Amino acid sequence: MKIEISSEVKALTSEALKPKEQLLEVSSRKKGFAILVPKEEYMQENRLCLTPEAAALLVNNGHEVFLEASAGNGAKFHDNLYSEAGAQICYSKEELYKSGDIVMKVTPPTLEEIALMQPGTTLISALHLSQLSADYFNAINQKKITAIAFEMIEDVVGSMPIVRAMSEIAGNTVLLIAAEYLNSRNNGRGIIMGGVTGVPPTKIVIIGAGTVGEYAARNALGLGAEVKVFDNHLYKLRRMKQRLGNQLFTSTIDFANLSDALKRADVVIGAIRAEEGLTLCVVTEEMVSSMKPDSIIIDVSIDQGGCFETSRMTNHADPVFKKYGVIHYGVPNIASRVAHTATTALSNILTPMIIRAADLGGMEDMIFTKEWFMKGVYCFKGAVTQKGIARRLNLKFKDLALFKMARM
């Protein structure tokens, strides 16, 4: 006996056999970090990496923030502000470093601090390569710490956001420093920064046409000073001329023009940024000896070796010295003079990076999925990953690309 199946039943049976779409739960890759903010004790450093507002934002996003007591006092961010934001206050470095995923510092940690860190921690700080020895990198690698340098972190458009922010601050601040040491109260030349009617203007020479040089020149021109900028990159000089106007004198760095400008200068600002390794020294001892008595040299490049042969590193407690009658200012962390502003700038850049890393699943995922962030890494899982550092200190080098390939 033949049983016939109606077309309606066939349609229902066919529909039932088709695979159905279902909504599956999407697992969250977000990982909460334990973020450590130690107190800075090097070179009278007053900055830190997080404001209380940033700490509150991180806590609200599922992270823990641990702050060493009084770490923010120099920037006028006191412990109670962090406590109210949800951060936990630790009263010793030993207590702070008991646990943590990320250490955020302005200056590089000391060997004692590295010894306290947990293996596998991520360190985000400045590098200050000219001041570090192979012992520092060996200590980092023994703990298999992932170390990321402020100076090398890029953003999605290829610029260096932290370098630029601190350079803007330094460029604005160097004119205040120059004015301070030009005045009679500090036994300077007793001249005003800028110019007034009927009196020749202050003569300022800037070596380096990067961000520091541009902001210093902008402020100096605004005060009425006569400004000359030297750099060997014509595109930088052209860009500065377009931004600041034709009243700016620009030149490549040649001995005759630079020597003549230095002899006439009241203030000389060294703002050359090293492209790899140490800054090129462009002003010789002989050139400095020909400068006016009580004129001023401010070497902003001193943390990368300096661009004056007579420069040496100083600090905020003892910022200046004289050589050949010329006042030398060689403090490397100029932005620390305005620590509240500088801390806010650092925090505004670093906080979104931390939140982004958590959204991606962790700091390692951030490094290997965002090439612009990867460029800041100089040590990873026991190896130096920046060729210039390895070559300079005769250390073993391992390309980060090899680690990336191993993850695939």
Backbone hydrogen bonds, N-H to C=O, Kabsch-Sander energy under -0.5 kcal/mol:
donor,donor_aa,acceptor,acceptor_aa,energy
4,E,2,K,-0.6
6,S,4,E,-0.5
10,K,6,S,-2.1
11,A,7,S,-2.0
12,L,8,E,-2.1
13,T,9,V,-2.9
14,S,10,K,-2.7
15,E,11,A,-2.1
16,A,12,L,-2.2
17,L,13,T,-1.5
18,K,14,S,-0.8
18,K,15,E,-0.6
24,L,22,Q,-0.7
27,S,25,E,-0.6
31,K,358,A,-0.9
35,I,33,F,-0.7
35,I,64,E,-3.3
36,L,34,A,-0.5
36,L,102,I,-3.4
37,V,66,F,-2.7
45,E,42,Y,-1.3
55,A,51,T,-2.2
56,A,52,P,-2.3
57,L,53,E,-2.0
58,L,54,A,-2.4
59,V,55,A,-2.5
60,N,56,A,-2.4
61,N,57,L,-0.9
62,G,59,V,-1.7
63,H,58,L,-2.3
64,E,33,F,-3.0
66,F,35,I,-3.3
67,L,88,Q,-2.9
68,E,37,V,-2.4
69,A,90,C,-3.3
71,A,68,E,-2.0
73,N,70,S,-1.1
75,A,72,G,-0.9
76,K,73,N,-1.6
77,F,72,G,-2.8
78,H,76,K,-0.6
81,L,78,H,-1.3
82,Y,78,H,-1.2
83,S,79,D,-2.8
84,E,80,N,-2.4
85,A,81,L,-1.0
86,G,83,S,-1.3
87,A,82,Y,-2.5
88,Q,65,V,-3.0
90,C,67,L,-3.0
96,L,92,S,-2.1
97,Y,93,K,-2.7
98,K,95,E,-1.0
99,S,96,L,-0.7
101,D,34,A,-2.5
102,I,34,A,-2.0
103,V,122,T,-3.1
104,M,36,L,-2.8
104,M,102,I,-0.5
105,K,103,V,-0.6
105,K,124,I,-2.5
114,I,110,T,-2.4
115,A,111,L,-1.9
116,L,112,E,-1.0
117,M,113,E,-1.0
117,M,114,I,-0.7
120,G,143,K,-2.1
121,T,118,Q,-1.6
122,T,101,D,-2.7
123,L,121,T,-0.5
123,L,146,T,-3.1
124,I,103,V,-2.9
125,S,123,L,-0.5
125,S,148,I,-2.1
126,A,106,V,-1.9
130,S,303,D,-0.8
131,Q,128,H,-2.1
132,L,129,L,-1.3
136,Y,133,S,-0.9
137,F,133,S,-1.0
138,N,134,A,-2.4
139,A,135,D,-2.3
140,I,136,Y,-2.1
141,N,137,F,-2.3
142,Q,138,N,-2.2
143,K,139,A,-1.2
144,K,141,N,-1.0
145,I,140,I,-2.2
146,T,121,T,-2.2
147,A,145,I,-0.8
147,A,379,C,-1.9
148,I,123,L,-3.0
149,A,376,G,-2.8
150,F,125,S,-2.1
152,M,149,A,-1.1
153,I,149,A,-1.0
153,I,150,F,-0.7
154,E,372,W,-1.7
155,D,159,S,-1.7
158,G,155,D,-2.0
164,R,160,M,-2.7
165,A,161,P,-2.4
166,M,162,I,-2.6
167,S,163,V,-2.2
168,E,164,R,-2.6
169,I,165,A,-1.9
170,A,166,M,-2.7
171,G,167,S,-2.9
172,N,168,E,-1.9
173,T,169,I,-2.1
174,V,170,A,-2.4
175,L,171,G,-0.5
176,L,172,N,-0.5
176,L,173,T,-0.5
177,I,173,T,-2.0
178,A,174,V,-2.7
179,A,175,L,-2.3
180,E,176,L,-1.8
181,Y,177,I,-1.8
182,L,178,A,-1.3
183,N,179,A,-1.1
186,N,183,N,-1.0
187,N,184,S,-2.1
188,G,183,N,-2.2
189,R,294,D,-0.5
190,G,182,L,-2.9
191,I,182,L,-1.0
194,G,192,I,-0.9
195,G,223,L,-1.3
199,V,196,V,-2.0
202,T,194,G,-3.3
204,I,202,T,-0.6
204,I,226,E,-3.1
205,V,267,V,-2.8
206,I,228,K,-3.1
207,I,269,I,-3.1
208,G,206,I,-0.8
208,G,230,F,-3.1
214,E,210,G,-2.5
215,Y,211,T,-2.4
216,A,212,V,-2.4
217,A,213,G,-2.6
218,R,214,E,-2.5
219,N,215,Y,-2.0
220,A,216,A,-2.4
221,L,217,A,-2.7
222,G,218,R,-1.9
223,L,219,N,-1.4
224,G,220,A,-0.5
224,G,221,L,-1.1
225,A,220,A,-2.5
226,E,202,T,-3.0
227,V,225,A,-0.6
228,K,204,I,-2.3
229,V,249,F,-2.9
230,F,206,I,-2.8
231,D,251,S,-1.9
234,L,232,N,-0.8
236,K,233,H,-0.6
237,L,233,H,-1.8
238,R,234,L,-2.8
239,R,235,Y,-2.2
240,M,236,K,-2.4
241,K,237,L,-2.4
242,Q,238,R,-2.2
243,R,239,R,-1.9
244,L,240,M,-2.8
245,G,241,K,-2.3
248,L,245,G,-1.3
249,F,227,V,-1.9
251,S,229,V,-1.9
254,D,252,T,-1.2
258,L,254,D,-2.5
259,S,255,F,-2.4
260,D,256,A,-2.1
261,A,257,N,-2.2
262,L,258,L,-2.4
263,K,259,S,-1.8
264,R,260,D,-1.1
265,A,261,A,-1.0
266,D,203,K,-2.9
267,V,203,K,-1.9
268,V,296,I,-2.9
269,I,205,V,-3.0
270,G,268,V,-0.5
270,G,298,I,-2.7
271,A,207,I,-3.3
271,A,269,I,-0.7
279,T,304,Q,-3.3
282,V,280,L,-0.7
282,V,307,C,-1.4
283,V,307,C,-1.8
284,T,282,V,-0.6
288,V,284,T,-1.9
289,S,285,E,-2.2
290,S,286,E,-0.7
290,S,287,M,-0.6
291,M,288,V,-1.8
294,D,325,G,-3.3
295,S,292,K,-1.7
296,I,266,D,-2.3
297,I,327,I,-3.1
298,I,268,V,-2.7
299,D,297,I,-0.5
299,D,329,Y,-2.2
300,V,270,G,-1.7
300,V,298,I,-1.1
301,S,270,G,-0.8
302,I,299,D,-1.3
303,D,300,V,-0.5
304,Q,301,S,-2.1
305,G,302,I,-1.6
306,G,301,S,-2.1
309,E,283,V,-2.9
311,S,308,F,-1.3
314,T,330,G,-2.0
315,N,318,D,-0.9
321,F,328,H,-1.6
323,K,326,V,-2.0
326,V,323,K,-2.0
327,I,295,S,-2.6
328,H,321,F,-3.3
329,Y,297,I,-2.8
330,G,319,P,-1.3
330,G,328,H,-0.5
334,I,332,P,-0.9
336,S,333,N,-1.6
337,R,334,I,-2.2
338,V,335,A,-1.4
339,A,336,S,-0.9
342,A,338,V,-2.5
343,T,339,A,-2.8
344,T,340,H,-1.9
345,A,341,T,-2.2
346,L,342,A,-2.5
347,S,343,T,-2.8
348,N,344,T,-2.2
349,I,345,A,-1.1
349,I,346,L,-0.6
350,L,346,L,-2.7
351,T,347,S,-2.3
353,M,349,I,-0.8
354,I,350,L,-2.0
355,I,351,T,-2.1
356,R,352,P,-2.4
357,A,353,M,-2.3
358,A,354,I,-2.0
359,D,355,I,-2.0
360,L,356,R,-1.6
361,G,357,A,-0.7
361,G,358,A,-0.8
362,G,357,A,-2.4
366,M,362,G,-1.9
367,I,363,M,-2.2
368,F,364,E,-2.1
369,T,365,D,-1.4
370,K,366,M,-1.6
371,E,369,T,-0.6
373,F,370,K,-1.0
374,M,370,K,-2.0
375,K,371,E,-1.3
376,G,373,F,-1.9
377,V,374,M,-1.8
378,Y,147,A,-2.6
379,C,147,A,-1.3
380,F,383,A,-2.6
383,A,380,F,-0.9
384,V,396,K,-0.9
385,T,378,Y,-2.2
386,Q,378,Y,-0.7
387,K,385,T,-0.6
390,A,386,Q,-2.1
391,R,387,K,-2.6
392,R,388,G,-2.1
393,L,389,I,-2.1
394,N,390,A,-0.6
394,N,391,R,-0.5
395,L,390,A,-2.5
398,K,384,V,-2.5
402,L,399,D,-1.6
403,F,399,D,-0.8
404,K,400,L,-2.2
405,M,401,A,-2.3
406,A,402,L,-1.8
407,R,403,F,-1.0
407,R,404,K,-0.5
408,M,404,K,-0.6
408,M,405,M,-1.0
